[in-house]
Amino acid sequence: MRQGCRKYKPFAPIALPDRTWPDKTITQAPVWCSVDLRDGNQALVNPMNLEQKLEFFQTLCEIGFTEIEVGFPASSETEYEILRALIDHDLIPDGVTVQVLVQAREHLIRKTFEAIRGAKNVIIHFYNSTSTLQRRVVFHTDMEGVIQIAVDAARLIRRLTEEHMAKEDVDIRYEYSPESFSGTEVENSVRICDRVLEELGASPERKVILNLPNTVELSTPNTYADQIEYVCRHLKHRDCAIVSLHPHNDRGTATAATELGLMAGAERVEGTLFGNGERTGNADIMNLALNLYSQGVDPNLDFSHMNHIKRVYEECTGMKVHQRHPYAGELVFTAFSGSHQDAIKKGLERMQNDADAAGIDLADAEWRVPYLPIDPKDVGRSYEAVIRVNSQSGKGGMAYLLRTEHGLDLPRRLQIEFSGIVQHRTDSEGGEVTPEQLWDVFTDEYLPAADPTRRWGRYSFRDVHQESTGDGADRITVSLVADGEEHQITGIGNGPLDGFVKALAERQIDVRILDYAEHALTEGDDSLAASYIECEIGERIFWGVGIDGSITRASLEAIISALNREHRAR
């Protein structure tokens, strides 16, 4: 490769020293045109059949696309079939315009007009290639010859439109693409576009779409933006045109090229869902739309049911959405890293606290959560899927899952202790720990009595009796089971916990309480309580957890939990 790179010539940027696009921001959504059924379909190993195309078309309409390129009906019977099915079965919703593609060739143009009979709203999208390379090696002509091809096609399309509209009640609009625009001298792009606008009779009231494709991505995105700004500045009939972008992703920068192209003056974007298209694909409209959404701009497209859209896409195309695909991938809202998990947990808690203080719903609060550019719920995902646990995870993520899934609010030092237990398992066994497996690990470690089939340890208890001694102390009597034998133990102390610890001491069971926390798991009279107690047993420290309808029993269970954990460790 060291020698091979010498055969490539760097792309020459255009001279535009007074460019203005770097200071612009995108404040409104462009007109979106889906080309999934054409550019996307022709790039598939197994192109979609009619049933799949119809399902995909319906999904595009549900998302909110008002312009959809349905195919190249003059090129093949299958391309013709989808258009006729949509028209003949009245499947095109009001407000949706179908776009048909055609080369600037007379017999194909005539066949295209036959194919659109009965349609209500149509964009005739015609094109011819204009680049320096294609003129030299494919068409063997100069720029004047290429311009004449476009002019002849525009003249024929305009005449056939007049004839067609005289017979049918149809709105026909025009779109012209100088294909391989990105490889065409920018001044020649302006020349051919102006000539086409004139030939089509474009006006401010009847604008023509000028689609300027990055057919093969040849340069950095800023150069594409310069090309777009140059055309927008130098068109004689700029007010008669809608400037449209059609970026490809050969350099992996189609999203950036599109955004900079919009900043440079374009008003419309052609692309596909999830970037499907030839070679490395087209611009990803989903990605672009949600980028706008994350900046507070309404994209005029609805991706709130992302999982459904992915399912339709994958079933119809046979393609798979990558797990790390922006906004849509299975793992894009997922944090395995301990520091990320902790920041997300704290961000969600802070948002909830701020919303409660302001008296507003969390959904109406300003989104400010570290590592999450948008609210996962906006695209149909749940917070519960955000935090996932593997060997890289820390205490925050595990604590978040236990709180959201089971209502447990673990003290910080208990979080640290439990994360070490989980990490030991993931280090030894590998892979991810699901929320269900995390709960199994927690109950096995701290709450075995919750499942009698998994009871372990030396200690448990049955009956508990508490009474006041009259002098501010409490006498507690417990039926303690140790190694299968039941013993009645009694202790007097400052509350039931102190009394229980003193009762245990009478049996030479040495426990010292270091920390204590409790909370209700739910609201209402039948709510369960959770108790967390940090115990020093001998020279080691263990946390115990208890859950019961009685806070006293929950606290005693927490001490028993710590004793049994010490016994198992020993």
N, C-alpha and C positions, 0 to 999 in steps of 0.2 A: 504493500500500500504506500510505502514511502515514495516509490517511484511512480506508481500509478496515478497519484493525485495530480501529476503534472499535465495530464491530458484534459483536465477540466479548467475551463476559463471562468474566472469570477464574474458574476452578474454586474453589469455596469449600472450604477444608480443614475437616475435622471437629475438634472440640475434644477433644484427647487429650493433655493436658499431662504426664501421668505415663506416657507410652508407654515400653515396656521394650525394644522390638525393636532400638534402636540399639546396645545392649550385648550382643546375642546374636551367636553365630557358628553357622554350619551345620556340624554334626559328623557327619551321616549323610545318605545320599541319600534323597530322597523316593520315593514310589511314582510311577513314570513311566507315563503313558498316552499312546500315540501317537494323534493324530487326523489323521494323514496321509491316510488313506483316506476321510475325511469332510471336515473343514475344508480340508485341503490339496487334495483332489481337486476340490471344488466351486469352487476358486479358479483352476483351470487353464483356459487358453484351449481346449485340447482335453483333456477329462477322460480318465482312463485307461480302457482297455478291460479286459475280464475277465482276459485273460492278464497284462497289466501289473499289475493289482491283486493277482493271486495271487503274482507274483514279488516285488512290493513287500512283501506280507504276510510271505512267507517270509524276506525280508531283515530285517524288523523283529523276527521271532522269533529270527533268528541273532544280532542285536545284543543281545537279552536282554529285550525288552519282554514283560511278563506281562499287560498290559492294553492292548488295541488296539481303538479304535473303528473298526468296519468300514463304517459307513454309517447311512443313514436308510431302512431297508428298506420303510417304509410310504409313502415319498414317490415312488418311481419303480421301474420294472421293473429298471433297471440297478443300483440300490442293493439291491434284493431279491436280484438274481442273485448278487452276490459273497458274501452271507451264506449263501445256499443252497449255492453251490459249495463253500465251506469246510466246511459241515456234511455235505453229502451225500457228499463225497469224503474225509471224515475227515482234513482238512488242518490242523486246529487241534491243536497239540501239547498234551500233558498239562501242566498248570501255566499255560496261557495262557487268559485270559478275554477273550471278545469282547464289545465294548460296542456297543449299538445306540441310536441317537438317535431321539427322538420328541417332537413337540409335545404339550402337555397338552390333547389333543383326543381324544374318545372313540373315533371310528372309526379314527383312526391308531393309538391304543394297542392296540385289538383286532387290527388287522392286524399289528402288531409281534409280538404273542404268537403269531400264526399263523406268522410268519416264523422264529421261533427254535426251532420244534419240532425235536427231535433234538440240540440243542446240550447240552453238559455244564455249561459255566460261562458265565453271561451277566450283564452289567450292563445293566439297563434305565435309560437316561439320559433323563429327561423334563425339560422346561423350559417356562417361559413368561416373557415379558418383563415387567419390573417397574419400569423407570425412570420418573421424573417426566415426561420428555418423551414417551415412548411411551404412557404412560397418557393423556396429554392429547391427542396428535395422531393416534394409531393406534387405540387401543382405546376411547377416550372413556368411561373408567371411573375409579373411585377406587381406593385401595389395598385396600379391603375386597373390591372386585370381583376384583382381581387375586389376592388371597389365596384367594378361593373357587375360582377356576379351578385353582389348584395343589392345593388340598385335594381337590376332586372328582377330579382326575387321580390323586392318590396313593391315594385310596380305591379307585378302579377298578383300579389296578395291583396293589394288595395283594390284592384279591379274585381277579383273574385269575391271580395268582401261585399262590395256594392251589389253584385249579382245575388249573393247568398242572402243578404239582409233584405233584399227586395222580395224574396220568396218566403222567408221565415222571420219570426219575431225573435231575434237573437242579438245579444250584445257581444261583438267581437272586438277584442283589443289586441294590440301588437306588442311583441317583444323581439328585439334583435340582439344577438350575441356575436361579437367579433371573437370567435373561438380562438383560444391561445392568446388572448389579450395580453397576458403577463409577459409573453415573449415578442410582442409587437412594439415597434417604435411608437412611443406614446403620441407623437404628433400625427402619425398615420391612423392611430385609433380614433383620434378626434375627427380627422377628415372623413373616415368612412361612416362614423356615427352621425355626423351632420348631414351627409348625403342621404342616409337612410331616413332620418327624421324628415327631411324635405320631401322625399319621394312618397312617404306615408301620409303626408299632410298633417303632421303632428302640430298640436296647438296647446296652449296652457289649459284649455278646457278638455282636450282629448290627448292626454300625454301618452307617449310611447315609452315602454320599458327598455332601457339600454342596460343589458346584462354584461358585466365586465368580468369574465371568469379568470381566476387564477388556475387555469386548466391544468397546468403542471406548476407546482409551487417552486419557483426558481430563485427566489431571493428572500431576504429577511422581511418580516411583516412591515417594517417602516417604509421599505421601498414600494411595496404594493400600495400603501397608503399614499405615498407621493404620486404614484400613477393615477390613483383615483382623484386626488385633489387637482392634479394637472388637468384631467379631462373635465372635471366639474368647472374649473375656471375658464377653460378655453373653448368649450362648446358654444357655437353661435346661438344655439337654440336650447340653452340649459333649462329655460322655464317650460319647455315643451317635453321634457324628459323626466322619467323616474330612473335614477341611477341605482342599479342592482348589483349585488356581489354574488359570486359563485366560486368560493374558494375550495381548493383541494388541499390535502394534508401531506404532500410529499416530503416536506421538511419537518412535519410534526407541529406546525405553528398555525394551522387553519383558524383556530379560535382567535388567536392574537391578530392575525391578518384581517379577519372579519371585523373585530372591534375597532381596529385602527382605521379600516376602510369606512366604517360608519362615522367615526370622528372626522374623516376627511370629506364627508359630504354625501355618502350613499344613503339611500332611504329604504332599501329593500334587500333581503337576503334569501338566497336559495341554498338549501342544505338538506340533510337527512337526520333521522333519529339515530343517535349514538354514533354518528359519523360514518355509517356504512357507505361504501362507494369504491370505485376502482382504485387499484394500487393501495395506498394507505388511507383512502376514503375521502369523503366530502367534509365540509364544515358540519359540526354537530350542533343542530338547532336546539336540542334539549340543553346542552351545555351553555350555549350562548344565552338562551332565554333565562335560565336560572342564574347565570352571572348577573344579568340585569336585575332580576328579582332580589338578589343579595345586596344590591345597591339601592333598593327602595324604588325601583322602576317596574311598573306593571308590564310584564312581557306580552300580555294579551294571549297567552297560551296557558293551558291548565295541565300541570304535571302532578296534581295532588294524589293521583292514583298510580304512582310510578311502578309499583310491582305489577299491576295489570298491564300497563303499557309495555314493560319488559317482557311479560309473558307472551303477549301478542307478537311482539317483534321477534322473539326467539323462535316461536312456533312457526311463524310465517316465513322467516328468512333462513332458518337453520343456523344462524349466527348466535354467539353467546356474548352477553354483556360482561365485560371484565369485572372482577371483584373490586378493582380499584378505580373503575370508571367514575369520573366526577358526578356527584349527586346521585347516581343510579346504582353504582356498584354495591354489592352486598356488604363490603367492609368499609365504605367511605365515611360512615358515621360511627365507626367502631374504634375504640381505643384499647390496645393491649398494654401500652406503656404505663407504668405506675404513675409517673409524674403527670402524664396526660389525663389519666383517670381521675387523679386527685383534683386537677384544675377543673375538669368538666363537672365533677361532683359539687365542688364549691361554687362554680358558676351557676349551676341549676338551682342550688339552694339559695344563693344570693338573689337570683331573679325572683324566686318564689317569695322570699321575704320582702323584697322591694315591692312586688305586686300586691302582697297582702297589706303592706303599709300604705300604699296608694289607693287601696280599695278597688283594684281593677283585676280582671281576669288575667291569668298568666299569658294567655294567647294574645292579649292586647299590649303586653309590655314590650319595651324595646329589647331586641335580642342582643344579649351580650354574654356569650358563653365561650370560654377559651376552646380553641381547636374545632369548633363547630361553626362554620360560616353561615349556615342557615339552620332553622329549627327543623329537625328531622320529621316532625309531625306534618310539616307543610307538604311533604312529598309522600305522605302515607306511611312513614316509618314511626317506630315507637322509641321512646327514651330507653326502654328496657333493652333494646338491641344495641345501644350505644356502647355500653361497657361490656367487654368480654375478657376472659381471664386466661392467661397462659403463663409461662415461666418468666415473662418480662413484666408481669403485672405487679402492682403494689397494693397497699392496704386500702387505698381510696376506692379502687374499682370494686374490690370484693365487698367492702362496706356498703357501697352504693347498691349493688345487686341485692344484698341481704335486706337493705332498707326498702327498696322498691318492690321486691318480690315477696318479702315476709314481714315487713314492718319493724325489723330489728335495727335499733340505733346503737351500734356498738361503741363503747368508749375507745378513745384513741389507742391506749396501750393494748386493749384487747384486739383492736384491728391489726396492730403490729404482730401480736402473737399469732393470730389466725392466718395472716398472710404468709408467715414463715411455714406454717403447716401445709398450706396449699402449694407454695412454691416448692417445697420438698417433694410433694407428689408430682407436680408437673416436671420438675427436673429429672425425677426417676422414671416416670412413665411417658413423658413427652406429650405434645399435642395441647389442645385447648380443653378447658374445664367449662362445661355448659352450666347455666344457672341451676339446672336440676342436680348436676353432679356436685356443684358447690354446696348446695343445701345438704346433700348426702354427707359430704365431708364434715360440714358444720355439726349436723346432728350426731354423727358417729363420734365426733370429738367431744361435744359439749352436752348433747341432749339424748343420750341413748334410751332413757326411760320413756321417751315419746313413742317408741316402738318396742313393745314387750319382747318381740322376737329377736331383738338385738341388744337386750339388756346385758350390761357388763359391769365389772367393778366389784369392790368389796362391800359398798355401802348403799343403802336406800333407807327410806323411812315410810311409815304408814300414818298412824294417827298423830295429831298434834293438838295439844291443849295448852291454852295460854290464859293466865289470870294475873290480876294485880295483887301485889303483896300488901298494898295499903300505904306503903312508904315511898311510892314513886318508882319502885322496881317492878319487874315482871317475872313471874315464875312460868317456865315453859317445860312441858313434859312431852317427850317425843318417843314413839315406838321406833327405835333404830334397829335396822337389820344389818348385821355385820357378818360376812362370810356365811350367810344363810341362817344365822341365829338371831332371834328377836330379843331386844333388851329395852327395858323402860329406863330412860335417862331423864334427869331433871336438872335444871340450872336456873339460877336467879341472876338477872342482870339488868342493865339499862336498856330495856327493849328486848324483843324476841331474838334478835341476832346475837346480842351479847349473852343472853341466857343460853342459847343453843351452843355457842362456843364454849361456855363454862361447863355445860353438861357434857360436851365431848371431852373436855379436859379430864373429867372424872373417869373416863375410859382410857386415859393416857393417849388421847388423840389431840395433838397439839396443832391448833389453827390460830393464825392471827390475821384479822381483816385489815387490808391496806387501803382498799378503795371500794366504793359501792355506788351503783347507779340503777335506776329503775324507770320504767315508763309504761304507759298503757299501749297495747298494740292496736286497739280499736276503741271507738266511742260506744257508750251505752252501758247499761247495768250489767250485762253479761260479758263485758270486755275482759280479755286476758291481759295479764301483766307480765312484763319481762324484767328479770333482775340479773344484774351483772356484778359479780363480786371478785375482787382480786385478793387472793389469799397467800400468806406466807406459811408454808407447811414444811417444817424442818428448816432446811437452809435454801429451799427453792420456792419460786413464786409461780402460782398457777391461777388462771382465771376460771371461774365457773359460771354457768348460765342456767337459769331456771325460768320456766314459763308455766303459769297457772292462773286460775281465776282469782285466787287469793294471793295478795302481795306477800303475806307472811310465808305461805307454802312455797311461792316462787323463790323467795330469798333463801329458804332452807334448802331447796333443790339446787340453788347455785353453789352453796357450800358443799353439798354432797357431790355435785359435778366436779368441783375443784379437787376434792379428796380422791375421787375415783381416777381423775386424770393423773394425779400424783402417783397413785398406786400403779396405774398402767405404765407410766414412765419408768417407775422403779423396777 
